[in-house]
């Protein structure tokens, strides 16, 4: 059974502490950062055969779920707050309509999985890679994302509002109608993303290159794109709302 997969904490009454930004070090006034550049290497994983039982056991006993392979498993609905996944891999899984409040994914890999309409407010993604995942209507509001990669993910109508993102990259993602308002972005990137009709209120994109993204119909109040890089076509489309942006001379090549 999957109950043996979870690792008991030394003090069962106290949750293990998660350090949200361990990749940042200060030494003699110099800041060193180590952004994620490749997928986590996960070895010696224990397969799970009953995802519902494992989640329920981890919640009840306040245990972390560590070094587990979730493959082609389905979980619909249910509330499992405070789960922490360490060095886990999800492949072809369907976790739809679940409530995973305060969930933490640390050194994890999610591939070809469906997390549509899953609620993960106040969650953590740390050194975690999501590849070809369906995240329609997912909630990651008030979350902390560090060294995370979203590669070819569909996150239409997703809610990322009021989240902190450091060293986060969205590559070829569909973020149409998504809420990315009130976010704190640091050393993050949106490359070849669909941002049509996305809500970007009170999120500063200073220094970011959006010239290869589709930003038609985005909702901004005026200053969010100050210092961002856009192409001529985007500048003409948004007009006076783009005061202070940097305009590239040429359109991105397709």
Backbone bond lengths (Angstrom), bond angles and torsions (degrees), N, CA, C in turn:
res aa  C-N    CA-C-N  psi(-1)  N-CA   C-N-CA  omega(-1)  CA-C   N-CA-C  phi
1 X - - - 1.457 - - 1.524 110.06 -
2 X 1.343 114.16 162.21 1.459 119.19 -175.62 1.513 112.78 -78.37
3 X 1.348 118.11 -7.00 1.451 118.29 -176.72 1.524 111.72 -61.82
4 X 1.326 116.99 -28.97 1.450 120.48 -177.29 1.518 112.88 -76.73
5 X 1.338 116.88 -7.88 1.456 119.57 -176.58 1.526 110.87 -75.63
6 X 1.320 116.90 -37.28 1.458 119.99 -174.53 1.515 110.21 -70.49
7 X 1.320 115.32 150.03 1.463 121.45 -177.52 1.516 109.36 -106.22
8 X 1.337 116.59 122.09 1.455 119.52 -178.66 1.530 110.67 -70.18
9 X 1.325 114.86 143.99 1.449 120.28 175.10 1.529 109.21 -78.33
10 X 1.302 116.31 154.42 1.459 119.33 178.29 1.530 111.02 -63.05
11 X 1.315 115.66 -38.48 1.458 120.15 175.81 1.513 107.70 -114.32
12 X 1.340 119.62 102.07 1.468 120.46 -174.40 1.507 113.27 -66.30
13 X 1.320 117.28 -14.60 1.460 119.50 -179.80 1.528 112.53 -87.05
14 X 1.291 115.82 -7.35 1.455 119.56 -175.24 1.511 109.50 -128.50
15 X 1.323 116.46 125.64 1.463 119.97 177.73 1.515 110.64 -68.27
16 X 1.327 117.50 147.04 1.456 120.78 176.53 1.515 109.62 -66.60
17 X 1.307 115.70 143.82 1.452 120.52 -177.85 1.513 110.26 -79.96
18 X 1.324 116.18 135.61 1.458 121.61 177.74 1.518 108.10 -107.40
19 X 1.310 118.13 118.46 1.454 121.59 177.78 1.521 107.61 -86.73
20 X 1.333 115.72 116.59 1.446 119.92 -169.82 1.520 112.92 -74.99
21 X 1.328 117.74 -29.86 1.454 119.02 -175.53 1.531 111.31 -130.66
22 X 1.335 117.88 59.36 1.458 119.11 -179.59 1.514 113.23 -74.79
23 X 1.335 118.31 -12.49 1.462 120.39 -177.73 1.515 112.44 -82.35
24 X 1.322 117.16 3.49 1.454 121.11 -177.94 1.515 108.17 -110.42
25 X 1.329 117.40 121.30 1.445 121.27 -179.37 1.523 109.12 -127.02
26 X 1.331 115.58 141.26 1.447 121.45 177.89 1.521 108.27 -115.60
27 X 1.319 116.57 122.32 1.455 120.70 179.10 1.517 109.14 -141.18
28 X 1.323 115.91 116.90 1.463 121.12 -179.52 1.515 111.99 54.42
29 X 1.328 114.93 38.32 1.453 118.93 175.98 1.508 114.99 80.94
30 X 1.343 117.93 4.53 1.461 121.69 -178.68 1.515 108.80 -106.63
31 X 1.329 117.14 135.56 1.450 122.01 -179.10 1.522 109.08 -103.10
32 X 1.303 116.24 123.44 1.455 121.42 178.01 1.521 109.30 -111.71
33 X 1.299 117.59 130.70 1.453 121.81 179.33 1.515 109.32 -126.16
34 X 1.304 115.97 150.68 1.451 121.73 -177.18 1.519 109.27 -131.80
35 X 1.336 117.62 78.84 1.467 119.83 -178.94 1.515 111.43 -68.76
36 X 1.345 115.00 149.69 1.456 120.00 178.83 1.532 109.75 -65.64
37 X 1.320 117.24 134.60 1.454 121.54 -178.71 1.525 112.43 -120.89
38 X 1.306 117.09 -14.26 1.457 119.43 -179.48 1.518 109.18 -149.57
39 X 1.319 115.48 167.61 1.448 120.36 -179.74 1.528 110.64 -63.89
40 X 1.327 116.63 146.97 1.472 119.22 176.77 1.528 110.48 -61.01
41 X 1.312 116.13 142.02 1.462 121.19 176.06 1.519 108.63 -90.93
42 X 1.323 116.13 111.08 1.455 121.52 -175.84 1.526 110.09 -114.54
43 X 1.312 116.41 119.61 1.456 121.52 -177.84 1.532 110.78 -126.99
44 X 1.316 115.46 159.64 1.467 121.95 175.77 1.530 112.22 55.03
45 X 1.331 115.43 48.86 1.458 120.37 179.56 1.528 110.71 -86.23
46 X 1.313 115.48 145.13 1.466 121.88 177.76 1.518 109.47 -95.69
47 X 1.333 119.50 121.00 1.466 120.80 -179.30 1.531 111.35 -65.90
48 X 1.317 115.15 144.03 1.457 121.50 176.26 1.523 108.65 -105.71
49 X 1.329 116.58 136.09 1.461 119.82 179.48 1.522 112.67 -112.19
50 X 1.333 117.67 -9.75 1.467 120.98 -179.68 1.523 108.21 -141.56
51 X 1.327 116.16 89.09 1.458 120.83 -173.51 1.528 111.81 -67.95
52 X 1.301 117.22 -35.90 1.464 120.31 -179.42 1.527 111.04 -65.53
53 X 1.315 116.47 -44.53 1.461 120.60 179.27 1.519 111.52 -64.17
54 X 1.329 116.11 -39.15 1.467 120.24 179.91 1.522 110.99 -66.18
55 X 1.312 117.23 -46.78 1.460 120.76 179.18 1.525 110.94 -60.87
56 X 1.317 116.47 -43.87 1.458 120.52 -178.37 1.530 110.60 -64.28
57 X 1.325 117.15 -43.41 1.456 121.20 179.72 1.527 111.44 -63.69
58 X 1.341 116.63 -42.82 1.464 120.25 -179.47 1.519 111.52 -64.10
59 X 1.327 117.17 -37.87 1.466 120.70 178.13 1.528 111.12 -67.54
60 X 1.319 116.16 -45.93 1.456 120.48 -176.43 1.525 111.62 -65.37
61 X 1.323 117.53 -38.57 1.458 121.27 -175.05 1.526 113.10 -99.32
62 X 1.338 116.65 2.81 1.465 122.05 -179.71 1.529 110.99 51.64
63 X 1.316 115.04 55.68 1.448 122.20 -179.36 1.529 110.54 -116.13
64 X 1.323 115.57 152.25 1.457 120.89 172.97 1.529 109.80 -80.13
65 X 1.308 115.14 153.89 1.471 121.55 173.70 1.528 106.49 -107.27
66 X 1.318 116.43 116.75 1.460 120.19 -169.03 1.525 111.80 -130.38
67 X 1.363 115.21 135.81 1.473 122.92 174.17 1.526 111.81 54.91
68 X 1.335 115.04 54.64 1.458 121.26 -178.80 1.528 109.67 -119.86
69 X 1.318 116.00 140.89 1.462 122.15 174.11 1.527 108.56 -102.56
70 X 1.347 114.93 118.58 1.464 121.04 174.34 1.531 106.76 -105.81
71 X 1.295 117.42 112.00 1.467 120.12 -175.52 1.525 110.59 -128.78
72 X 1.341 114.63 122.43 1.471 122.46 176.28 1.533 112.03 54.04
73 X 1.332 115.50 43.76 1.458 121.07 178.21 1.523 110.21 -107.66
74 X 1.330 116.26 154.14 1.461 121.31 -177.68 1.531 110.04 -126.80
75 X 1.341 114.93 135.15 1.460 121.44 175.02 1.519 107.27 -142.54
76 X 1.306 116.50 117.23 1.457 121.43 -178.50 1.521 109.51 -115.75
77 X 1.343 115.17 121.91 1.457 119.95 177.94 1.518 112.30 72.72
78 X 1.323 114.99 -179.54 1.459 120.91 -179.50 1.518 111.49 98.62
79 X 1.326 116.11 151.81 1.460 122.56 -179.71 1.520 109.56 -114.59
80 X 1.334 116.47 124.93 1.461 122.79 -178.45 1.528 108.57 -136.63
81 X 1.319 117.79 76.00 1.471 120.90 -173.82 1.527 112.91 -74.81
82 X 1.333 115.35 147.96 1.458 121.45 170.61 1.506 116.50 74.53
83 X 1.335 119.03 17.81 1.466 120.14 179.57 1.528 110.57 -71.17
84 X 1.325 116.43 142.26 1.460 122.32 174.77 1.520 109.00 -123.25
85 X 1.334 116.14 121.23 1.461 122.59 178.86 1.525 108.39 -106.97
86 X 1.299 117.08 128.79 1.469 121.48 178.57 1.531 108.80 -125.25
87 X 1.324 115.39 125.49 1.468 121.66 177.23 1.530 111.32 52.03
88 X 1.329 115.07 49.43 1.461 121.05 178.04 1.525 110.07 -110.82
89 X 1.329 114.89 155.15 1.459 120.46 179.01 1.522 109.47 -127.85
90 X 1.334 115.38 128.58 1.458 122.33 176.57 1.530 107.97 -112.56
91 X 1.323 117.03 122.20 1.464 121.94 -179.17 1.528 108.90 -128.36
92 X 1.324 117.43 120.70 1.455 121.26 175.86 1.517 114.15 62.38
93 X 1.325 117.44 30.21 1.465 121.08 -178.05 1.529 111.11 -93.86
94 X 1.332 114.86 155.61 1.460 121.86 177.28 1.524 107.80 -123.69
95 X 1.337 115.56 102.19 1.465 122.02 177.65 1.520 106.52 -115.80
96 X 1.303 116.52 82.01 1.459 120.77 -170.92 1.523 110.94 -110.68
97 X 1.341 114.84 139.29 1.450 120.55 176.32 1.515 114.20 68.68
98 X 1.320 117.78 16.47 1.468 121.11 -179.78 1.523 110.61 -86.85
99 X 1.314 116.33 158.57 1.460 122.28 173.10 1.528 107.65 -111.92
100 X 1.327 115.35 111.88 1.464 122.30 -178.78 1.522 108.85 -121.60
101 X 1.303 116.74 55.76 1.466 121.21 -177.79 1.531 110.25 -60.44
102 X 1.344 114.73 135.92 1.472 123.44 179.02 1.532 112.15 64.04
103 X 1.323 117.96 20.42 1.464 119.95 178.05 1.523 110.40 -66.50
104 X 1.327 116.09 143.66 1.465 121.72 178.68 1.524 109.10 -125.06
105 X 1.340 115.33 126.57 1.458 121.98 175.01 1.526 107.01 -113.01
106 X 1.317 117.24 113.20 1.458 122.11 -175.43 1.525 108.64 -121.77
107 X 1.330 116.27 122.28 1.476 121.61 -177.92 1.522 110.86 55.59
108 X 1.325 116.05 47.33 1.466 121.41 -177.34 1.523 111.24 -114.71
109 X 1.327 115.15 162.61 1.459 122.79 178.44 1.520 108.58 -133.02
110 X 1.343 115.86 125.19 1.457 121.44 178.12 1.522 107.64 -120.60
111 X 1.326 117.27 121.00 1.453 122.49 -175.65 1.523 111.03 -128.15
112 X 1.322 116.53 134.69 1.470 122.72 172.32 1.537 111.64 50.09
113 X 1.314 116.61 37.94 1.461 121.31 -176.91 1.520 110.71 -112.96
114 X 1.335 115.56 158.04 1.460 122.67 -177.56 1.527 109.07 -114.96
115 X 1.327 116.07 113.69 1.461 122.30 176.79 1.527 110.56 -116.96
116 X 1.306 116.88 29.19 1.460 121.48 -176.24 1.527 110.98 -59.54
117 X 1.342 113.78 137.69 1.469 122.33 177.21 1.526 113.34 59.61
118 X 1.317 116.60 19.86 1.463 120.14 174.84 1.524 109.13 -83.98
119 X 1.327 116.50 135.92 1.450 122.03 -177.76 1.529 109.38 -99.19
120 X 1.341 115.94 115.33 1.464 120.98 178.79 1.522 111.25 -129.90
121 X 1.342 118.36 51.26 1.472 119.19 179.82 1.525 110.74 -65.85
122 X 1.325 114.85 148.64 1.463 121.96 179.01 1.530 111.38 58.80
123 X 1.334 114.85 33.64 1.453 119.41 -179.85 1.520 112.51 -90.61
124 X 1.328 115.36 178.71 1.463 122.05 179.95 1.524 109.31 -135.83
125 X 1.330 116.05 130.04 1.464 121.94 169.60 1.518 106.05 -120.76
126 X 1.301 116.84 113.77 1.463 120.80 -176.15 1.521 109.94 -129.48
127 X 1.331 115.98 121.56 1.462 121.75 -175.71 1.523 110.35 48.40
128 X 1.322 115.18 49.28 1.461 121.96 -175.96 1.523 110.21 -123.95
129 X 1.308 117.01 142.53 1.471 124.58 -173.99 1.520 108.88 -121.43
130 X 1.341 116.36 124.59 1.465 121.80 174.61 1.518 108.11 -112.77
131 X 1.317 116.97 122.29 1.451 121.88 -176.02 1.516 111.01 -124.92
132 X 1.336 116.30 124.65 1.464 122.19 177.06 1.528 111.26 52.36
133 X 1.336 115.49 48.71 1.459 120.43 -179.82 1.530 110.60 -106.73
134 X 1.330 115.44 149.88 1.459 121.49 176.37 1.524 107.98 -98.59
135 X 1.335 115.15 117.36 1.465 121.60 -175.83 1.520 110.36 -124.90
136 X 1.310 117.27 38.93 1.458 121.68 -176.39 1.522 109.91 -63.99
137 X 1.335 116.50 122.79 1.452 120.91 177.86 1.521 114.67 67.79
138 X 1.321 118.15 16.42 1.459 121.00 179.43 1.527 109.64 -67.15
139 X 1.325 117.05 148.55 1.459 121.91 176.85 1.518 109.58 -112.85
140 X 1.333 115.20 116.11 1.463 122.59 173.45 1.525 109.29 -126.94
141 X 1.321 116.36 36.48 1.453 121.52 -179.06 1.528 110.63 -69.81
142 X 1.329 115.11 148.30 1.465 121.98 178.54 1.524 111.77 54.98
143 X 1.320 115.43 36.08 1.462 120.82 -177.25 1.518 111.17 -105.26
144 X 1.307 115.49 169.36 1.464 122.15 179.50 1.521 108.74 -121.68
145 X 1.332 116.37 115.05 1.455 122.38 -177.35 1.523 108.13 -114.99
146 X 1.302 116.72 120.75 1.464 121.98 -178.35 1.519 109.67 -133.04
147 X 1.342 116.57 127.09 1.461 121.67 179.90 1.523 110.70 51.71
148 X 1.323 116.09 50.94 1.463 121.30 -177.78 1.520 110.13 -114.75
149 X 1.316 116.14 147.47 1.457 122.53 179.18 1.524 110.00 -125.49
150 X 1.339 115.36 129.30 1.461 122.24 171.71 1.525 106.18 -112.28
151 X 1.307 117.63 106.24 1.465 122.62 -174.80 1.526 109.42 -111.59
152 X 1.354 115.27 113.25 1.466 121.64 177.38 1.527 111.13 53.96
153 X 1.320 115.49 52.80 1.461 121.33 178.41 1.529 110.31 -107.93
154 X 1.323 115.89 146.99 1.458 121.93 176.97 1.521 108.02 -102.79
155 X 1.336 115.95 107.46 1.462 121.13 -176.19 1.529 110.70 -123.47
156 X 1.321 115.56 38.80 1.466 118.77 178.41 1.530 110.29 -59.18
157 X 1.326 114.97 138.14 1.468 122.93 -179.29 1.533 112.37 62.03
158 X 1.314 117.42 18.93 1.463 120.06 176.11 1.519 110.91 -73.01
159 X 1.307 116.49 153.79 1.460 121.97 -178.56 1.526 109.38 -117.08
160 X 1.340 116.06 107.12 1.459 122.61 177.79 1.526 111.23 -111.81
161 X 1.312 117.96 15.36 1.462 122.31 -171.45 1.521 112.23 -59.88
162 X 1.328 114.44 145.24 1.474 123.26 174.23 1.525 112.09 60.23
163 X 1.327 116.64 28.89 1.463 120.19 178.59 1.522 110.65 -99.44
164 X 1.326 115.65 158.11 1.459 122.36 175.11 1.520 107.84 -105.39
165 X 1.324 116.53 125.24 1.455 121.30 -178.14 1.527 109.32 -125.50
166 X 1.308 115.82 118.65 1.464 120.86 177.31 1.524 108.41 -126.88
167 X 1.336 115.94 125.56 1.465 121.93 -176.81 1.523 110.49 56.31
168 X 1.315 116.23 51.82 1.462 122.28 178.53 1.523 108.34 -113.82
169 X 1.327 116.68 134.99 1.460 120.53 179.46 1.513 110.59 -125.55
170 X 1.330 115.51 127.90 1.455 122.66 171.40 1.523 107.15 -104.28
171 X 1.315 117.75 114.22 1.459 122.45 -176.79 1.519 109.70 -115.91
172 X 1.328 116.53 119.29 1.468 122.35 177.02 1.530 111.38 52.49
173 X 1.322 115.41 45.99 1.466 120.82 -178.68 1.528 110.98 -104.47
174 X 1.326 115.63 150.25 1.456 122.83 175.86 1.526 107.75 -97.46
175 X 1.339 116.15 104.30 1.461 122.92 -179.81 1.525 110.38 -114.87
176 X 1.320 116.90 29.21 1.455 120.65 179.97 1.530 110.01 -61.01
177 X 1.326 115.66 134.53 1.458 123.05 178.52 1.532 113.45 62.45
178 X 1.316 116.86 16.02 1.462 119.79 178.80 1.523 110.26 -78.86
179 X 1.317 116.33 156.86 1.464 122.55 177.04 1.525 108.33 -103.40
180 X 1.336 115.30 111.92 1.459 121.62 177.97 1.522 107.29 -123.62
181 X 1.310 116.50 46.21 1.460 122.82 -174.94 1.525 110.91 -94.88
182 X 1.332 114.64 145.59 1.453 119.98 175.65 1.506 114.23 64.86
183 X 1.332 117.26 26.27 1.464 120.96 -178.99 1.528 111.11 -92.45
184 X 1.310 115.93 150.64 1.466 122.38 173.98 1.520 107.62 -105.16
185 X 1.338 116.40 108.60 1.462 121.79 -176.53 1.522 109.97 -103.65
186 X 1.323 116.58 133.65 1.454 121.66 178.04 1.521 109.19 -139.61
187 X 1.328 116.38 121.66 1.469 121.91 178.63 1.516 111.75 50.58
188 X 1.328 115.93 42.53 1.459 121.50 -179.69 1.524 109.98 -113.89
189 X 1.343 116.71 167.61 1.457 119.66 -174.55 1.518 110.84 -148.00
190 X 1.349 114.28 146.64 1.460 122.84 171.35 1.525 106.17 -121.07
191 X 1.324 117.35 107.64 1.458 122.30 -176.55 1.526 110.27 -113.43
192 X 1.341 116.03 123.59 1.459 122.76 176.84 1.530 111.40 52.00
193 X 1.330 115.68 44.69 1.461 120.64 -177.94 1.524 111.55 -103.32
194 X 1.318 115.30 153.58 1.453 122.64 175.22 1.531 107.38 -96.31
195 X 1.331 115.57 109.72 1.462 121.68 -177.81 1.526 111.43 -115.65
196 X 1.306 117.27 23.19 1.461 120.48 -176.53 1.526 110.67 -60.41
197 X 1.334 114.46 131.07 1.466 123.20 177.62 1.534 112.86 59.53
198 X 1.326 117.28 21.32 1.463 119.98 176.07 1.525 109.95 -75.30
199 X 1.314 116.77 148.46 1.463 122.32 177.16 1.524 108.84 -93.69
200 X 1.320 115.63 116.13 1.465 121.37 -175.73 1.525 111.63 -117.60
201 X 1.308 118.81 22.00 1.455 122.28 -175.98 1.533 111.10 -56.92
202 X 1.336 114.95 134.50 1.464 123.16 172.70 1.525 113.58 56.80
203 X 1.335 115.58 31.67 1.462 121.32 171.98 1.516 108.28 -119.99
204 X 1.320 117.77 118.86 1.462 121.78 -176.44 1.524 110.45 -84.67
205 X 1.340 116.11 123.85 1.462 122.37 178.56 1.529 110.76 -103.92
206 X 1.310 117.40 25.76 1.452 122.43 -178.99 1.525 111.61 -54.80
207 X 1.337 116.11 129.09 1.457 121.62 177.87 1.509 115.32 82.26
208 X 1.325 117.82 -1.87 1.459 120.22 -178.76 1.526 111.31 -92.86
209 X 1.314 115.66 147.17 1.462 121.83 179.17 1.526 108.73 -100.02
210 X 1.324 116.05 108.37 1.462 122.05 178.97 1.525 111.74 -106.15
211 X 1.328 116.98 12.75 1.461 120.45 -171.96 1.521 113.53 -67.44
212 X 1.341 117.93 -20.38 1.473 119.28 178.71 1.529 111.69 -104.96
213 X 1.335 116.97 14.46 1.465 121.79 177.35 1.527 110.18 -103.94
214 X 1.313 116.18 156.63 1.464 121.08 172.72 1.522 107.23 -94.67
215 X 1.335 117.07 108.11 1.461 121.82 -177.43 1.530 111.40 -112.59
216 X 1.313 116.66 22.32 1.460 119.22 -179.31 1.531 110.03 -65.10
217 X 1.318 114.86 134.95 1.460 120.90 176.38 1.510 115.02 76.58
218 X 1.348 118.85 11.40 1.460 119.52 -179.69 1.529 110.05 -64.42
219 X 1.320 115.34 151.25 1.463 121.46 179.60 1.517 108.80 -103.11
220 X 1.340 116.09 111.30 1.459 122.18 177.63 1.514 108.50 -135.79
221 X 1.332 115.45 161.05 1.459 119.82 178.78 1.520 112.07 -96.42
222 X 1.336 117.49 -13.50 1.457 119.43 175.08 1.509 114.48 140.83
223 X 1.323 119.05 -43.24 1.456 120.53 -173.66 1.507 115.41 -100.40
224 X 1.320 118.34 -2.01 1.459 120.45 -175.01 1.529 113.08 -63.08
225 X 1.331 117.72 -32.83 1.464 120.73 -176.50 1.528 113.08 -96.17
226 X 1.310 116.96 9.61 1.470 119.75 179.10 1.529 109.70 -62.39
227 X 1.326 115.92 125.88 1.455 121.20 -179.08 1.518 114.43 84.32
228 X 1.343 117.43 -1.21 1.466 120.50 175.93 1.519 109.87 -85.18
229 X 1.329 116.21 162.86 1.461 120.92 -179.62 1.527 109.16 -106.00
230 X 1.349 115.63 125.79 1.464 121.34 178.00 1.523 108.53 -130.24
231 X 1.337 116.59 165.79 1.449 119.41 177.97 1.532 110.73 -94.22
232 X 1.313 116.00 174.53 1.459 121.12 -174.90 1.525 111.60 -61.44
233 X 1.317 116.55 -40.55 1.460 120.48 -179.04 1.529 111.24 -63.76
234 X 1.322 116.36 -41.45 1.461 120.27 178.06 1.518 111.30 -65.36
235 X 1.333 116.66 -40.77 1.459 120.74 -179.87 1.519 111.02 -63.23
236 X 1.327 116.05 -41.99 1.463 119.33 179.53 1.523 111.37 -66.44
237 X 1.322 117.02 -34.03 1.458 121.40 -178.41 1.533 111.29 -70.42
238 X 1.328 116.76 -41.94 1.457 119.63 -174.97 1.526 113.30 -91.22
239 X 1.322 116.67 -17.01 1.458 120.61 172.62 1.513 114.15 58.10
240 X 1.320 116.66 -128.86 1.453 122.15 -170.19 1.538 113.05 -70.01
241 X 1.308 118.61 -13.41 1.455 119.79 177.12 1.518 111.89 -68.55
242 X 1.345 117.57 -14.85 1.454 121.33 -174.37 1.518 113.40 -97.72
243 X 1.305 118.58 30.64 1.452 120.75 177.08 1.523 110.21 -61.18
244 X 1.336 115.85 126.41 1.456 120.92 176.93 1.508 115.33 92.12
245 X 1.339 119.15 1.34 1.453 119.75 179.37 1.524 109.96 -83.58
246 X 1.316 115.94 164.62 1.463 122.17 176.55 1.515 107.64 -102.72
247 X 1.297 117.14 123.54 1.460 121.45 -175.17 1.518 109.76 -103.15
248 X 1.330 116.49 125.16 1.461 120.88 176.72 1.519 108.89 -77.70
249 X 1.320 116.19 149.99 1.450 120.55 -176.62 1.506 112.34 -74.37
250 X 1.335 117.32 -35.11 1.449 121.06 -175.06 1.520 110.84 -115.56
251 X 1.300 115.95 149.60 1.453 121.32 174.88 1.514 108.95 -72.10
252 X 1.340 118.27 148.80 1.468 119.32 177.53 1.504 111.40 -61.78
253 X 1.323 115.64 140.31 1.460 120.23 -179.53 1.512 110.48 -75.91
254 X 1.320 117.19 141.21 1.457 121.56 178.57 1.527 109.39 -99.82
